[in-house]
Amino acid sequence: MSYGVSSALQAAVYQQLVNDPGLTALVGASIFDAVPSGTLPPLYVVLGAEDVRDASDKTGGGALHEFTVTVITESAGFASAKVAAAAVSDALVDAALTLVRGALVSLRFYKAKAARVGTGDVRQINLIFRARVADDT
């Protein structure tokens, strides 16, 4: 197993999202690797948690990364969050990401969960993707 590709995968996913015209048309520059301090925009995207398992085989090292991309909105209802979540999915599924270490074998949507946060108008959609990577270093 190798966790060595994790940082390269995260960087490539982030770049894919910030360079996607469909997503940036919806959220502008409000795509974050970590939630910034201060006032947050009314609709934004943030990279989240990651779970990694060994996926090595006789051809070399590898891993299966399950990572979360979260869409958060302060708007009542889920409509704007769902449109942005669809744009995230469109930007990532089957994307040909170039990694600075290792190689992306596949990138697929796994599941999502939409929920109200607290008792206010904040809505959150967690999209979970599965990326299979190879690392022969």
C-alpha positions in Angstrom: 0.0 0.0 0.0 1.0 3.6 -0.5 -0.4 6.8 0.9 2.1 8.7 -1.1 -0.2 9.8 -3.8 -2.7 11.4 -1.4 -1.3 14.9 -1.6 -1.0 14.8 -5.4 -4.5 13.5 -5.8 -5.9 16.3 -3.5 -4.0 19.0 -5.5 -5.3 17.6 -8.8 -8.9 17.4 -7.6 -8.7 21.0 -6.3 -7.2 22.2 -9.6 -9.9 20.4 -11.6 -12.6 22.1 -9.5 -11.2 25.6 -9.6 -10.6 25.4 -13.4 -14.0 24.0 -14.2 -16.1 26.8 -15.9 -19.4 25.2 -15.1 -18.6 25.1 -11.4 -17.0 28.5 -11.2 -20.0 30.0 -13.0 -22.0 28.9 -10.0 -19.7 29.6 -7.0 -17.0 31.8 -8.5 -13.7 31.5 -6.6 -15.5 30.0 -3.5 -13.8 26.6 -3.8 -11.6 25.9 -0.8 -9.1 23.3 0.2 -10.0 24.3 3.8 -12.8 26.5 5.1 -11.4 30.0 5.6 -12.0 32.1 8.7 -14.2 35.1 8.6 -17.4 35.6 6.6 -18.2 32.8 4.2 -19.9 33.2 0.9 -23.6 32.1 0.6 -22.6 29.1 -1.6 -19.2 27.4 -1.6 -17.4 24.2 -2.1 -14.8 22.7 0.2 -12.6 19.6 0.1 -13.2 17.3 3.0 -12.4 14.0 4.6 -10.6 11.1 3.0 -10.5 7.4 3.7 -7.8 5.3 2.0 -7.4 1.6 1.6 -4.7 -0.5 0.0 -5.3 -1.5 -3.6 -1.9 -2.9 -4.5 -1.7 -5.8 -6.7 1.1 -7.8 -8.4 1.7 -5.0 -10.9 2.6 -2.5 -8.2 1.5 -0.3 -5.3 -1.8 1.5 -5.3 -4.6 2.7 -3.1 -8.4 3.4 -3.2 -9.2 6.9 -2.0 -12.7 7.7 -0.9 -12.8 11.5 -0.6 -15.5 14.0 0.2 -16.3 17.3 -1.5 -18.9 19.3 0.3 -21.2 22.0 -1.1 -22.7 24.4 1.5 -25.3 27.0 1.0 -27.1 29.5 3.3 -30.1 29.5 1.0 -33.3 28.0 2.2 -33.9 24.8 0.3 -31.5 22.5 -1.6 -31.9 23.8 -5.2 -28.7 25.9 -5.5 -26.7 23.3 -3.6 -27.9 20.5 -5.8 -27.0 22.5 -9.0 -23.5 23.1 -7.6 -23.2 19.5 -6.4 -24.1 18.3 -10.0 -21.4 20.6 -11.3 -18.8 19.2 -8.9 -19.8 15.7 -10.0 -19.6 16.6 -13.7 -16.1 18.1 -13.2 -14.7 15.1 -11.4 -16.3 11.9 -12.8 -13.9 10.3 -15.2 -11.7 13.3 -15.2 -8.2 12.8 -16.7 -6.3 14.2 -13.7 -2.5 14.5 -14.0 -0.8 13.8 -10.7 2.7 15.0 -9.7 3.2 11.6 -8.1 1.6 8.3 -9.2 -1.2 8.0 -11.7 -5.0 8.1 -11.6 -6.5 4.8 -12.7 -10.2 5.8 -12.2 -12.3 8.4 -10.6 -16.0 7.7 -9.9 -18.9 9.1 -8.0 -19.8 6.8 -5.0 -22.6 8.5 -3.0 -23.9 11.7 -1.6 -25.9 12.9 1.4 -27.9 16.1 1.5 -28.8 17.5 4.9 -30.0 20.6 6.8 -27.3 21.9 9.2 -28.7 22.9 12.5 -32.1 24.7 12.7 -31.3 27.5 10.2 -31.3 27.7 6.4 -27.8 26.2 6.0 -27.8 23.2 3.7 -24.9 20.8 3.0 -24.3 18.1 0.4 -21.4 15.7 1.0 -20.4 14.1 -2.3 -18.1 11.1 -1.9 -15.9 10.0 -4.8 -13.7 6.9 -5.2 -10.3 7.3 -6.9 -8.1 4.4 -7.7 -4.4 5.4 -7.9 -1.2 3.6 -8.8 2.1 4.5 -7.1 5.2 2.8 -8.4 7.8 4.8 -6.5 
